[in-house]
Amino acid sequence: MRRFIAAIAAACALAVSATTAVASSPAIHYSFDATGMVIVCGDHSYTVASGTVNVVEHVGTSASGNLNVTGTLTPDDVILVDASGNVYSIAGALWFGGSLNARTGGLADTETSKIQILSQGGGTVDSLNVVFHISPNGDIRSFDFGTCTL
């Protein structure tokens, strides 16, 4: 899961660094292989055996120079295996969005992670359920209601 979150951070950094070049561009779509990623849920770990993560990003600027970025990461046919060889699937998405005020330097950022790990019968066995927010005044809020950790 850390690589999954690192991919979000890399996407944000890429998006912000490329803002002027793509300010009027449409959303950027790409995918990466998720094989080998590990999701830790308490004392239970799941390794991605196969599948990809699809990413959609959009970066923009306003006439006054304010920046904004948003992105969604969704699993595509991701298959997980635990240490006992049990097979699971995954459903959900990770979303991030942020803005930077060019005049004040104020930054706002929100990230949500809503992922369900599903047994072969379709029932949820674990979940990643996190909301993280930074306000322009620097106030940080984080809520974690899942069984898995970032």
N, C-alpha and C positions, 0 to 999 in steps of 0.2 A: 504494500500500500504506500510505503514511503516513496517508491519510484513513481507511483501513480500521482502522488501529491507533488513530487519534484517535477513531473511533466507539466503540471498546472503552473508551477512557479516559472519554469522555463518558457512556457507559452506566454505568460504575462510579460516577462522580461523581453521576449522577442517582439511582442505586440507593441509595447511602449517604445522600444528602440526604433521600430519601423514606422512609427506613427506618421511622420511627414510623408513618407513614401506611399502610404496606403490610405491616407486620410479620406479619400473619396472612393476607395475601392470597396467591392462587395465583400461579404464574409469569406474567410479563408477556411477551407476544408482540408483535413488530412487525417491519416490514421497511423497508429503504431502498433507493433506486435506486443501483446501483454504477457507472452509466455515467460515464465520464470518469476513473475512478480509474486510476492507473498503478502497475504492479508492475515494479520494477527488479531484474534478475537479471544481475549483472556488467555487461557492455556491451550487454546485450539488454534492451529494455523492451517491456512489453505494456500496451496500453490497453484498458480495459473498453469494449466496443462496446454491450453490452446486458446486462441481468440485474439481479437484486436480491440482497440479503443479508438473510437471515432471522435474527432475534435472539430468543433466549429468555433471560430473566433471572429470578432469584428472589432476594429479599432477605428476611432474617429476623432476629429478635432472640430471645435466650433470656430466661428469667425473671430472670437476673442482669444483663441489659442488654448482653450480648455481641452483636456484630453479625456477620452473614455475608452474603455475596453470591456468586452464581455466575451465569455466563452462557455461552451458546454462540452463535457466529455461523457460519452456513453459507451458502455461495453457492447460488443457485437459478437455473439456466439462464444462468450468466454466460459470456459469449462474449468472448474476448480477441482483439486484432489486434496484430501487430507492425508495425514500420516498413515492412516489405516487403509488407504486406497479407495475410500468412499468418494463418489463423484457428485459434484454440485454444479449448479448454474448460478448466474448472477444477474440481477436486474436493478435498474435505477440509473442515476446520473450524478455527476458532479458539475456544479455551475459556479462561475465566478464573474464578478462585475465590479468595476471600479472607475473612479474619475479623479482627475487632478485639476485643481483650479490654477490656471496659469498666473493669475494676479496674486493670490494669497499663498499658493503652495499647499493649500489644504487638500488632503487626500481622503477619499472615502472608498472603502472596499468591503465587499460582502462575498462570502464563499459558503456554499451549501453542499454537503455530501450526503446523499440519500441512496444508499446501496443495500440491497437485500441479498443474502446468500440463501439459495433455495435448495432443498433436498430434491432428489429425483422425483418424489411425489408432488413437489411444488410448494411445500410448506417452508416458511422462513425459519432458518436455524440460527442465523446470526445477522447482525446489521451494522452498518456504518451510518450514523445519523447525527451529523455535526453541522452547526451553523456558527460562522465566525464573522464578526463585523468590526471594522475600524471606522470611527466617525472622524470628520474633518478636525474636530477638537482634540483628537488623539485618544478618545475613549474607546476601549477595546472590550468587546463582549464575545463570549464563546459559550456555546451550549452543546453538550454531548449527551444524547439519549440512547446511543447504540451500545452494542456489546463489543464492537471492534474499535481499535484505536488507530489514530493517524501515526 
